Amino acid sequence: MRWIVMCNLPFSFCESEETRWPPISADTLYGDMEKVVKATERSMGEEMPKEFGLILDGWTHGSEHYLAVFV
């Protein structure tokens, strides 16, 4: 899962015969990723206070674009 996410690969990559890992279906990978997202949301929700502030800041430098999020 980390390989797919960090390398920005399509879910179908895990079904490729060229990978050396045991094959899994893209649907299985997607389902597992959904479980990680739900667990992360639940964990973050438990740690966050009832009220908080959110600041967004975006800027560019030449042709590069940046976005900062402060919570």
N, CA, C and O atoms as a Maestro MAE file, in Angstrom:
{
 s_m_m2io_version
 :::
 2.0.0
}

f_m_ct {
 s_m_title
 :::
 protein
 m_atom[284] {
  # First column is atom index #
  i_m_mmod_type
  r_m_x_coord
  r_m_y_coord
  r_m_z_coord
  i_m_residue_number
  s_m_chain_name
  s_m_pdb_residue_name
  s_m_pdb_atom_name
  i_m_atomic_number
  :::
  1 25 0.831 -1.181 0.000 1 A "MET " " N  " 7
  2 3 0.000 0.000 0.000 1 A "MET " " CA " 6
  3 2 0.880 1.251 0.000 1 A "MET " " C  " 6
  4 15 0.611 2.200 -0.736 1 A "MET " " O  " 8
  5 25 1.924 1.253 0.819 2 A "ARG " " N  " 7
  6 3 2.810 2.429 0.896 2 A "ARG " " CA " 6
  7 2 3.458 2.693 -0.456 2 A "ARG " " C  " 6
  8 15 3.572 3.845 -0.876 2 A "ARG " " O  " 8
  9 25 3.881 1.641 -1.136 3 A "TRP " " N  " 7
  10 3 4.523 1.762 -2.446 3 A "TRP " " CA " 6
  11 2 3.578 2.426 -3.446 3 A "TRP " " C  " 6
  12 15 3.982 3.329 -4.178 3 A "TRP " " O  " 8
  13 25 2.329 1.982 -3.478 4 A "ILE " " N  " 7
  14 3 1.334 2.542 -4.391 4 A "ILE " " CA " 6
  15 2 1.128 4.026 -4.102 4 A "ILE " " C  " 6
  16 15 1.103 4.841 -5.024 4 A "ILE " " O  " 8
  17 25 0.981 4.376 -2.831 5 A "VAL " " N  " 7
  18 3 0.703 5.762 -2.452 5 A "VAL " " CA " 6
  19 2 1.916 6.661 -2.670 5 A "VAL " " C  " 6
  20 15 1.798 7.719 -3.289 5 A "VAL " " O  " 8
  21 25 3.082 6.250 -2.169 6 A "MET " " N  " 7
  22 3 4.271 7.099 -2.236 6 A "MET " " CA " 6
  23 2 4.766 7.310 -3.665 6 A "MET " " C  " 6
  24 15 5.358 8.346 -3.968 6 A "MET " " O  " 8
  25 25 4.527 6.338 -4.544 7 A "CYS " " N  " 7
  26 3 4.968 6.465 -5.940 7 A "CYS " " CA " 6
  27 2 3.840 6.928 -6.853 7 A "CYS " " C  " 6
  28 15 4.012 6.998 -8.070 7 A "CYS " " O  " 8
  29 25 2.680 7.247 -6.265 8 A "ASN " " N  " 7
  30 3 1.536 7.743 -7.027 8 A "ASN " " CA " 6
  31 2 1.175 6.792 -8.173 8 A "ASN " " C  " 6
  32 15 0.946 7.224 -9.303 8 A "ASN " " O  " 8
  33 25 1.128 5.499 -7.866 9 A "LEU " " N  " 7
  34 3 0.821 4.480 -8.863 9 A "LEU " " CA " 6
  35 2 -0.678 4.203 -8.886 9 A "LEU " " C  " 6
  36 15 -1.360 4.408 -7.882 9 A "LEU " " O  " 8
  37 25 -1.198 3.739 -10.021 10 A "PRO " " N  " 7
  38 3 -2.625 3.396 -10.074 10 A "PRO " " CA " 6
  39 2 -2.896 2.134 -9.255 10 A "PRO " " C  " 6
  40 15 -2.001 1.309 -9.070 10 A "PRO " " O  " 8
  41 25 -4.124 1.984 -8.766 11 A "PHE " " N  " 7
  42 3 -4.485 0.798 -7.996 11 A "PHE " " CA " 6
  43 2 -4.248 -0.475 -8.802 11 A "PHE " " C  " 6
  44 15 -3.889 -1.508 -8.236 11 A "PHE " " O  " 8
  45 25 -4.444 -0.411 -10.114 12 A "SER " " N  " 7
  46 3 -4.280 -1.598 -10.959 12 A "SER " " CA " 6
  47 2 -2.837 -2.095 -11.000 12 A "SER " " C  " 6
  48 15 -2.593 -3.215 -11.447 12 A "SER " " O  " 8
  49 25 -1.875 -1.292 -10.545 13 A "PHE " " N  " 7
  50 3 -0.470 -1.695 -10.555 13 A "PHE " " CA " 6
  51 2 -0.251 -2.977 -9.758 13 A "PHE " " C  " 6
  52 15 0.597 -3.795 -10.115 13 A "PHE " " O  " 8
  53 25 -1.009 -3.152 -8.687 14 A "CYS " " N  " 7
  54 3 -0.825 -4.340 -7.842 14 A "CYS " " CA " 6
  55 2 -1.231 -5.622 -8.562 14 A "CYS " " C  " 6
  56 15 -0.852 -6.711 -8.131 14 A "CYS " " O  " 8
  57 25 -1.995 -5.516 -9.652 15 A "GLU " " N  " 7
  58 3 -2.417 -6.688 -10.413 15 A "GLU " " CA " 6
  59 2 -1.436 -7.043 -11.527 15 A "GLU " " C  " 6
  60 15 -1.612 -8.054 -12.207 15 A "GLU " " O  " 8
  61 25 -0.412 -6.227 -11.719 16 A "SER " " N  " 7
  62 3 0.544 -6.429 -12.805 16 A "SER " " CA " 6
  63 2 1.391 -7.677 -12.580 16 A "SER " " C  " 6
  64 15 1.800 -7.960 -11.454 16 A "SER " " O  " 8
  65 25 1.652 -8.419 -13.648 17 A "GLU " " N  " 7
  66 3 2.499 -9.608 -13.559 17 A "GLU " " CA " 6
  67 2 3.960 -9.234 -13.328 17 A "GLU " " C  " 6
  68 15 4.748 -10.073 -12.891 17 A "GLU " " O  " 8
  69 25 4.333 -7.989 -13.614 18 A "GLU " " N  " 7
  70 3 5.716 -7.550 -13.467 18 A "GLU " " CA " 6
  71 2 6.118 -7.292 -12.016 18 A "GLU " " C  " 6
  72 15 7.309 -7.233 -11.711 18 A "GLU " " O  " 8
  73 25 5.161 -7.139 -11.131 19 A "THR " " N  " 7
  74 3 5.519 -6.936 -9.726 19 A "THR " " CA " 6
  75 2 5.935 -8.269 -9.121 19 A "THR " " C  " 6
  76 15 5.449 -9.320 -9.538 19 A "THR " " O  " 8
  77 25 6.808 -8.232 -8.167 20 A "ARG " " N  " 7
  78 3 7.317 -9.463 -7.567 20 A "ARG " " CA " 6
  79 2 6.551 -9.850 -6.307 20 A "ARG " " C  " 6
  80 15 6.823 -10.891 -5.708 20 A "ARG " " O  " 8
  81 25 5.611 -9.032 -5.913 21 A "TRP " " N  " 7
  82 3 4.801 -9.339 -4.741 21 A "TRP " " CA " 6
  83 2 3.672 -10.271 -5.149 21 A "TRP " " C  " 6
  84 15 3.270 -10.280 -6.312 21 A "TRP " " O  " 8
  85 25 3.154 -11.058 -4.210 22 A "PRO " " N  " 7
  86 3 1.986 -11.881 -4.536 22 A "PRO " " CA " 6
  87 2 0.850 -10.968 -5.000 22 A "PRO " " C  " 6
  88 15 0.581 -9.948 -4.365 22 A "PRO " " O  " 8
  89 25 0.188 -11.322 -6.091 23 A "PRO " " N  " 7
  90 3 -0.842 -10.426 -6.634 23 A "PRO " " CA " 6
  91 2 -2.052 -10.293 -5.712 23 A "PRO " " C  " 6
  92 15 -2.482 -11.253 -5.074 23 A "PRO " " O  " 8
  93 25 -2.580 -9.084 -5.664 24 A "ILE " " N  " 7
  94 3 -3.861 -8.826 -5.009 24 A "ILE " " CA " 6
  95 2 -4.682 -8.003 -5.987 24 A "ILE " " C  " 6
  96 15 -4.124 -7.370 -6.883 24 A "ILE " " O  " 8
  97 25 -5.968 -8.002 -5.831 25 A "SER " " N  " 7
  98 3 -6.800 -7.235 -6.752 25 A "SER " " CA " 6
  99 2 -6.812 -5.765 -6.347 25 A "SER " " C  " 6
  100 15 -6.593 -5.417 -5.187 25 A "SER " " O  " 8
  101 25 -7.071 -4.922 -7.326 26 A "ALA " " N  " 7
  102 3 -7.169 -3.488 -7.053 26 A "ALA " " CA " 6
  103 2 -8.313 -3.215 -6.083 26 A "ALA " " C  " 6
  104 15 -8.226 -2.299 -5.266 26 A "ALA " " O  " 8
  105 25 -9.383 -4.004 -6.165 27 A "ASP " " N  " 7
  106 3 -10.518 -3.825 -5.248 27 A "ASP " " CA " 6
  107 2 -10.111 -4.116 -3.803 27 A "ASP " " C  " 6
  108 15 -10.536 -3.417 -2.883 27 A "ASP " " O  " 8
  109 25 -9.286 -5.153 -3.605 28 A "THR " " N  " 7
  110 3 -8.797 -5.476 -2.260 28 A "THR " " CA " 6
  111 2 -7.923 -4.350 -1.733 28 A "THR " " C  " 6
  112 15 -8.060 -3.938 -0.581 28 A "THR " " O  " 8
  113 25 -7.017 -3.849 -2.583 29 A "LEU " " N  " 7
  114 3 -6.145 -2.744 -2.186 29 A "LEU " " CA " 6
  115 2 -6.971 -1.520 -1.822 29 A "LEU " " C  " 6
  116 15 -6.720 -0.878 -0.801 29 A "LEU " " O  " 8
  117 25 -7.959 -1.194 -2.654 30 A "TYR " " N  " 7
  118 3 -8.814 -0.037 -2.398 30 A "TYR " " CA " 6
  119 2 -9.560 -0.205 -1.070 30 A "TYR " " C  " 6
  120 15 -9.653 0.738 -0.283 30 A "TYR " " O  " 8
  121 25 -10.085 -1.397 -0.827 31 A "GLY " " N  " 7
  122 3 -10.803 -1.654 0.426 31 A "GLY " " CA " 6
  123 2 -9.903 -1.505 1.640 31 A "GLY " " C  " 6
  124 15 -10.306 -0.941 2.657 31 A "GLY " " O  " 8
  125 25 -8.670 -2.020 1.527 32 A "ASP " " N  " 7
  126 3 -7.716 -1.885 2.636 32 A "ASP " " CA " 6
  127 2 -7.357 -0.423 2.878 32 A "ASP " " C  " 6
  128 15 -7.204 0.000 4.024 32 A "ASP " " O  " 8
  129 25 -7.223 0.347 1.803 33 A "MET " " N  " 7
  130 3 -6.912 1.774 1.950 33 A "MET " " CA " 6
  131 2 -8.072 2.513 2.616 33 A "MET " " C  " 6
  132 15 -7.851 3.416 3.423 33 A "MET " " O  " 8
  133 25 -9.286 2.139 2.285 34 A "GLU " " N  " 7
  134 3 -10.457 2.742 2.924 34 A "GLU " " CA " 6
  135 2 -10.446 2.469 4.429 34 A "GLU " " C  " 6
  136 15 -10.788 3.348 5.221 34 A "GLU " " O  " 8
  137 25 -10.058 1.265 4.823 35 A "LYS " " N  " 7
  138 3 -9.983 0.924 6.246 35 A "LYS " " CA " 6
  139 2 -8.939 1.775 6.960 35 A "LYS " " C  " 6
  140 15 -9.157 2.216 8.088 35 A "LYS " " O  " 8
  141 25 -7.802 2.005 6.298 36 A "VAL " " N  " 7
  142 3 -6.757 2.848 6.890 36 A "VAL " " CA " 6
  143 2 -7.264 4.276 7.051 36 A "VAL " " C  " 6
  144 15 -7.032 4.905 8.083 36 A "VAL " " O  " 8
  145 25 -7.957 4.789 6.034 37 A "VAL " " N  " 7
  146 3 -8.501 6.151 6.100 37 A "VAL " " CA " 6
  147 2 -9.486 6.267 7.261 37 A "VAL " " C  " 6
  148 15 -9.411 7.218 8.040 37 A "VAL " " O  " 8
  149 25 -10.398 5.320 7.386 38 A "LYS " " N  " 7
  150 3 -11.396 5.363 8.463 38 A "LYS " " CA " 6
  151 2 -10.728 5.300 9.834 38 A "LYS " " C  " 6
  152 15 -11.115 6.031 10.746 38 A "LYS " " O  " 8
  153 25 -9.724 4.429 9.985 39 A "ALA " " N  " 7
  154 3 -9.020 4.315 11.269 39 A "ALA " " CA " 6
  155 2 -8.270 5.602 11.593 39 A "ALA " " C  " 6
  156 15 -8.235 6.029 12.747 39 A "ALA " " O  " 8
  157 25 -7.671 6.220 10.579 40 A "THR " " N  " 7
  158 3 -6.950 7.476 10.781 40 A "THR " " CA " 6
  159 2 -7.909 8.593 11.159 40 A "THR " " C  " 6
  160 15 -7.625 9.377 12.064 40 A "THR " " O  " 8
  161 25 -9.046 8.669 10.470 41 A "GLU " " N  " 7
  162 3 -10.046 9.690 10.798 41 A "GLU " " CA " 6
  163 2 -10.540 9.524 12.232 41 A "GLU " " C  " 6
  164 15 -10.690 10.505 12.961 41 A "GLU " " O  " 8
  165 25 -10.788 8.289 12.628 42 A "ARG " " N  " 7
  166 3 -11.271 8.018 13.989 42 A "ARG " " CA " 6
  167 2 -10.215 8.425 15.022 42 A "ARG " " C  " 6
  168 15 -10.534 9.060 16.027 42 A "ARG " " O  " 8
  169 25 -8.967 8.056 14.768 43 A "SER " " N  " 7
  170 3 -7.879 8.382 15.693 43 A "SER " " CA " 6
  171 2 -7.679 9.892 15.805 43 A "SER " " C  " 6
  172 15 -7.516 10.424 16.904 43 A "SER " " O  " 8
  173 25 -7.691 10.574 14.667 44 A "MET " " N  " 7
  174 3 -7.515 12.030 14.689 44 A "MET " " CA " 6
  175 2 -8.690 12.706 15.379 44 A "MET " " C  " 6
  176 15 -8.506 13.683 16.105 44 A "MET " " O  " 8
  177 25 -9.892 12.195 15.158 45 A "GLY " " N  " 7
  178 3 -11.078 12.761 15.785 45 A "GLY " " CA " 6
  179 2 -11.039 12.664 17.300 45 A "GLY " " C  " 6
  180 15 -11.522 13.555 17.999 45 A "GLY " " O  " 8
  181 25 -10.459 11.577 17.807 46 A "GLU " " N  " 7
  182 3 -10.349 11.405 19.253 46 A "GLU " " CA " 6
  183 2 -9.331 12.355 19.862 46 A "GLU " " C  " 6
  184 15 -9.481 12.768 21.012 46 A "GLU " " O  " 8
  185 25 -8.296 12.708 19.106 47 A "GLU " " N  " 7
  186 3 -7.230 13.564 19.625 47 A "GLU " " CA " 6
  187 2 -7.526 15.053 19.480 47 A "GLU " " C  " 6
  188 15 -6.981 15.866 20.226 47 A "GLU " " O  " 8
  189 25 -8.376 15.415 18.534 48 A "MET " " N  " 7
  190 3 -8.635 16.835 18.285 48 A "MET " " CA " 6
  191 2 -9.578 17.415 19.331 48 A "MET " " C  " 6
  192 15 -10.499 16.738 19.788 48 A "MET " " O  " 8
  193 25 -9.350 18.653 19.703 49 A "PRO " " N  " 7
  194 3 -10.272 19.305 20.633 49 A "PRO " " CA " 6
  195 2 -11.604 19.602 19.943 49 A "PRO " " C  " 6
  196 15 -11.711 19.533 18.719 49 A "PRO " " O  " 8
  197 25 -12.606 19.930 20.742 50 A "LYS " " N  " 7
  198 3 -13.928 20.234 20.183 50 A "LYS " " CA " 6
  199 2 -13.886 21.453 19.265 50 A "LYS " " C  " 6
  200 15 -14.577 21.497 18.248 50 A "LYS " " O  " 8
  201 25 -13.074 22.436 19.632 51 A "GLU " " N  " 7
  202 3 -12.944 23.650 18.826 51 A "GLU " " CA " 6
  203 2 -11.481 23.848 18.459 51 A "GLU " " C  " 6
  204 15 -10.587 23.599 19.267 51 A "GLU " " O  " 8
  205 25 -11.247 24.299 17.225 52 A "PHE " " N  " 7
  206 3 -9.881 24.561 16.783 52 A "PHE " " CA " 6
  207 2 -9.920 25.576 15.650 52 A "PHE " " C  " 6
  208 15 -10.973 25.821 15.061 52 A "PHE " " O  " 8
  209 25 -8.776 26.160 15.353 53 A "GLY " " N  " 7
  210 3 -8.665 27.125 14.266 53 A "GLY " " CA " 6
  211 2 -7.974 26.493 13.072 53 A "GLY " " C  " 6
  212 15 -7.173 25.570 13.217 53 A "GLY " " O  " 8
  213 25 -8.293 26.998 11.896 54 A "LEU " " N  " 7
  214 3 -7.711 26.493 10.662 54 A "LEU " " CA " 6
  215 2 -7.254 27.677 9.825 54 A "LEU " " C  " 6
  216 15 -8.035 28.591 9.557 54 A "LEU " " O  " 8
  217 25 -5.992 27.665 9.413 55 A "ILE " " N  " 7
  218 3 -5.439 28.731 8.582 55 A "ILE " " CA " 6
  219 2 -4.860 28.102 7.325 55 A "ILE " " C  " 6
  220 15 -4.082 27.152 7.406 55 A "ILE " " O  " 8
  221 25 -5.234 28.623 6.170 56 A "LEU " " N  " 7
  222 3 -4.681 28.182 4.892 56 A "LEU " " CA " 6
  223 2 -3.859 29.315 4.300 56 A "LEU " " C  " 6
  224 15 -4.269 30.474 4.352 56 A "LEU " " O  " 8
  225 25 -2.716 28.993 3.744 57 A "ASP " " N  " 7
  226 3 -1.861 29.993 3.118 57 A "ASP " " CA " 6
  227 2 -1.304 29.396 1.835 57 A "ASP " " C  " 6
  228 15 -0.668 28.342 1.861 57 A "ASP " " O  " 8
  229 25 -1.538 30.060 0.726 58 A "GLY " " N  " 7
  230 3 -1.017 29.586 -0.550 58 A "GLY " " CA " 6
  231 2 -0.151 30.644 -1.196 58 A "GLY " " C  " 6
  232 15 -0.435 31.837 -1.086 58 A "GLY " " O  " 8
  233 25 0.903 30.217 -1.868 59 A "TRP " " N  " 7
  234 3 1.789 31.150 -2.548 59 A "TRP " " CA " 6
  235 2 2.529 30.428 -3.664 59 A "TRP " " C  " 6
  236 15 2.534 29.199 -3.734 59 A "TRP " " O  " 8
  237 25 3.153 31.213 -4.534 60 A "THR " " N  " 7
  238 3 3.955 30.652 -5.617 60 A "THR " " CA " 6
  239 2 5.344 31.263 -5.576 60 A "THR " " C  " 6
  240 15 5.536 32.379 -5.092 60 A "THR " " O  " 8
  241 25 6.287 30.532 -6.081 61 A "HIS " " N  " 7
  242 3 7.658 31.011 -6.239 61 A "HIS " " CA " 6
  243 2 8.101 30.531 -7.617 61 A "HIS " " C  " 6
  244 15 8.388 29.350 -7.816 61 A "HIS " " O  " 8
  245 25 8.151 31.453 -8.549 62 A "GLY " " N  " 7
  246 3 8.431 31.050 -9.926 62 A "GLY " " CA " 6
  247 2 7.287 30.190 -10.440 62 A "GLY " " C  " 6
  248 15 6.133 30.619 -10.430 62 A "GLY " " O  " 8
  249 25 7.596 28.992 -10.883 63 A "SER " " N  " 7
  250 3 6.558 28.089 -11.391 63 A "SER " " CA " 6
  251 2 6.121 27.059 -10.348 63 A "SER " " C  " 6
  252 15 5.328 26.169 -10.655 63 A "SER " " O  " 8
  253 25 6.632 27.172 -9.116 64 A "GLU " " N  " 7
  254 3 6.262 26.229 -8.062 64 A "GLU " " CA " 6
  255 2 5.157 26.814 -7.190 64 A "GLU " " C  " 6
  256 15 5.180 27.996 -6.846 64 A "GLU " " O  " 8
  257 25 4.199 25.978 -6.843 65 A "HIS " " N  " 7
  258 3 3.062 26.395 -6.027 65 A "HIS " " CA " 6
  259 2 3.141 25.709 -4.666 65 A "HIS " " C  " 6
  260 15 3.514 24.539 -4.574 65 A "HIS " " O  " 8
  261 25 2.790 26.438 -3.618 66 A "TYR " " N  " 7
  262 3 2.857 25.921 -2.257 66 A "TYR " " CA " 6
  263 2 1.535 26.161 -1.546 66 A "TYR " " C  " 6
  264 15 0.827 27.128 -1.829 66 A "TYR " " O  " 8
  265 25 1.218 25.273 -0.627 67 A "LEU " " N  " 7
  266 3 0.035 25.421 0.211 67 A "LEU " " CA " 6
  267 2 0.409 24.978 1.618 67 A "LEU " " C  " 6
  268 15 0.934 23.882 1.815 67 A "LEU " " O  " 8
  269 25 0.137 25.831 2.588 68 A "ALA " " N  " 7
  270 3 0.395 25.499 3.989 68 A "ALA " " CA " 6
  271 2 -0.942 25.425 4.715 68 A "ALA " " C  " 6
  272 15 -1.829 26.249 4.492 68 A "ALA " " O  " 8
  273 25 -1.072 24.445 5.574 69 A "VAL " " N  " 7
  274 3 -2.274 24.277 6.383 69 A "VAL " " CA " 6
  275 2 -1.839 24.256 7.845 69 A "VAL " " C  " 6
  276 15 -1.022 23.428 8.248 69 A "VAL " " O  " 8
  277 25 -2.394 25.173 8.631 70 A "PHE " " N  " 7
  278 3 -2.097 25.255 10.058 70 A "PHE " " CA " 6
  279 2 -3.376 24.962 10.829 70 A "PHE " " C  " 6
  280 15 -4.414 25.568 10.562 70 A "PHE " " O  " 8
  281 25 -3.312 24.043 11.778 71 A "VAL " " N  " 7
  282 3 -4.486 23.703 12.585 71 A "VAL " " CA " 6
  283 2 -4.163 23.969 14.030 71 A "VAL " " C  " 6
  284 15 -5.007 23.755 14.901 71 A "VAL " " O  " 8
  :::
 }
 m_bond[283] {
  # First column is bond index #
  i_m_from
  i_m_to
  i_m_order
  :::
  1 1 2 1
  2 2 3 1
  3 3 4 2
  4 3 5 1
  5 5 6 1
  6 6 7 1
  7 7 8 2
  8 7 9 1
  9 9 10 1
  10 10 11 1
  11 11 12 2
  12 11 13 1
  13 13 14 1
  14 14 15 1
  15 15 16 2
  16 15 17 1
  17 17 18 1
  18 18 19 1
  19 19 20 2
  20 19 21 1
  21 21 22 1
  22 22 23 1
  23 23 24 2
  24 23 25 1
  25 25 26 1
  26 26 27 1
  27 27 28 2
  28 27 29 1
  29 29 30 1
  30 30 31 1
  31 31 32 2
  32 31 33 1
  33 33 34 1
  34 34 35 1
  35 35 36 2
  36 35 37 1
  37 37 38 1
  38 38 39 1
  39 39 40 2
  40 39 41 1
  41 41 42 1
  42 42 43 1
  43 43 44 2
  44 43 45 1
  45 45 46 1
  46 46 47 1
  47 47 48 2
  48 47 49 1
  49 49 50 1
  50 50 51 1
  51 51 52 2
  52 51 53 1
  53 53 54 1
  54 54 55 1
  55 55 56 2
  56 55 57 1
  57 57 58 1
  58 58 59 1
  59 59 60 2
  60 59 61 1
  61 61 62 1
  62 62 63 1
  63 63 64 2
  64 63 65 1
  65 65 66 1
  66 66 67 1
  67 67 68 2
  68 67 69 1
  69 69 70 1
  70 70 71 1
  71 71 72 2
  72 71 73 1
  73 73 74 1
  74 74 75 1
  75 75 76 2
  76 75 77 1
  77 77 78 1
  78 78 79 1
  79 79 80 2
  80 79 81 1
  81 81 82 1
  82 82 83 1
  83 83 84 2
  84 83 85 1
  85 85 86 1
  86 86 87 1
  87 87 88 2
  88 87 89 1
  89 89 90 1
  90 90 91 1
  91 91 92 2
  92 91 93 1
  93 93 94 1
  94 94 95 1
  95 95 96 2
  96 95 97 1
  97 97 98 1
  98 98 99 1
  99 99 100 2
  100 99 101 1
  101 101 102 1
  102 102 103 1
  103 103 104 2
  104 103 105 1
  105 105 106 1
  106 106 107 1
  107 107 108 2
  108 107 109 1
  109 109 110 1
  110 110 111 1
  111 111 112 2
  112 111 113 1
  113 113 114 1
  114 114 115 1
  115 115 116 2
  116 115 117 1
  117 117 118 1
  118 118 119 1
  119 119 120 2
  120 119 121 1
  121 121 122 1
  122 122 123 1
  123 123 124 2
  124 123 125 1
  125 125 126 1
  126 126 127 1
  127 127 128 2
  128 127 129 1
  129 129 130 1
  130 130 131 1
  131 131 132 2
  132 131 133 1
  133 133 134 1
  134 134 135 1
  135 135 136 2
  136 135 137 1
  137 137 138 1
  138 138 139 1
  139 139 140 2
  140 139 141 1
  141 141 142 1
  142 142 143 1
  143 143 144 2
  144 143 145 1
  145 145 146 1
  146 146 147 1
  147 147 148 2
  148 147 149 1
  149 149 150 1
  150 150 151 1
  151 151 152 2
  152 151 153 1
  153 153 154 1
  154 154 155 1
  155 155 156 2
  156 155 157 1
  157 157 158 1
  158 158 159 1
  159 159 160 2
  160 159 161 1
  161 161 162 1
  162 162 163 1
  163 163 164 2
  164 163 165 1
  165 165 166 1
  166 166 167 1
  167 167 168 2
  168 167 169 1
  169 169 170 1
  170 170 171 1
  171 171 172 2
  172 171 173 1
  173 173 174 1
  174 174 175 1
  175 175 176 2
  176 175 177 1
  177 177 178 1
  178 178 179 1
  179 179 180 2
  180 179 181 1
  181 181 182 1
  182 182 183 1
  183 183 184 2
  184 183 185 1
  185 185 186 1
  186 186 187 1
  187 187 188 2
  188 187 189 1
  189 189 190 1
  190 190 191 1
  191 191 192 2
  192 191 193 1
  193 193 194 1
  194 194 195 1
  195 195 196 2
  196 195 197 1
  197 197 198 1
  198 198 199 1
  199 199 200 2
  200 199 201 1
  201 201 202 1
  202 202 203 1
  203 203 204 2
  204 203 205 1
  205 205 206 1
  206 206 207 1
  207 207 208 2
  208 207 209 1
  209 209 210 1
  210 210 211 1
  211 211 212 2
  212 211 213 1
  213 213 214 1
  214 214 215 1
  215 215 216 2
  216 215 217 1
  217 217 218 1
  218 218 219 1
  219 219 220 2
  220 219 221 1
  221 221 222 1
  222 222 223 1
  223 223 224 2
  224 223 225 1
  225 225 226 1
  226 226 227 1
  227 227 228 2
  228 227 229 1
  229 229 230 1
  230 230 231 1
  231 231 232 2
  232 231 233 1
  233 233 234 1
  234 234 235 1
  235 235 236 2
  236 235 237 1
  237 237 238 1
  238 238 239 1
  239 239 240 2
  240 239 241 1
  241 241 242 1
  242 242 243 1
  243 243 244 2
  244 243 245 1
  245 245 246 1
  246 246 247 1
  247 247 248 2
  248 247 249 1
  249 249 250 1
  250 250 251 1
  251 251 252 2
  252 251 253 1
  253 253 254 1
  254 254 255 1
  255 255 256 2
  256 255 257 1
  257 257 258 1
  258 258 259 1
  259 259 260 2
  260 259 261 1
  261 261 262 1
  262 262 263 1
  263 263 264 2
  264 263 265 1
  265 265 266 1
  266 266 267 1
  267 267 268 2
  268 267 269 1
  269 269 270 1
  270 270 271 1
  271 271 272 2
  272 271 273 1
  273 273 274 1
  274 274 275 1
  275 275 276 2
  276 275 277 1
  277 277 278 1
  278 278 279 1
  279 279 280 2
  280 279 281 1
  281 281 282 1
  282 282 283 1
  283 283 284 2
  :::
 }
}
